[in-house]
Amino acid sequence: MIECSLANRNKGWQRMNSQEMNLEFIRLLNEWDPFSIGEGNYETEIADSLQALYDLDSEEELANAIQAIYEFSFEEVIPLENCLAISNKLMYVKRSSSCSF
């Protein structure tokens, strides 16, 4: 029996395949543009953030990881609340599109 997340059932969403989910993650991170340098200028940081997203299950842990990733690259700290906002969006997509068998 397949059991999908409550969000999927309530909104009638179909489960995203992993490629669609990755594209949505990339779109969200590109649109975030925390340093206002334009979309498409964060390839390395997006790749590292996606790895963290797959490794972590907590919005707070992901926010801390994203903050550290971008700080390492740009030598500037993004406020944690900004990182938490994108983390919440990413985790929502991750949870909404996952089903267990």
Secondary structure, 3 states (H helix, E strand, C coil): CCEECHHHHHHCCCCCCHHHHHHHHHHHHHHHCCCCCCCCCCHHHHHHHHHHHHHCCCHHHHHHHHHHHHHHHHCCCCCHHHHHHHHHHHHHHHHHCCEEC
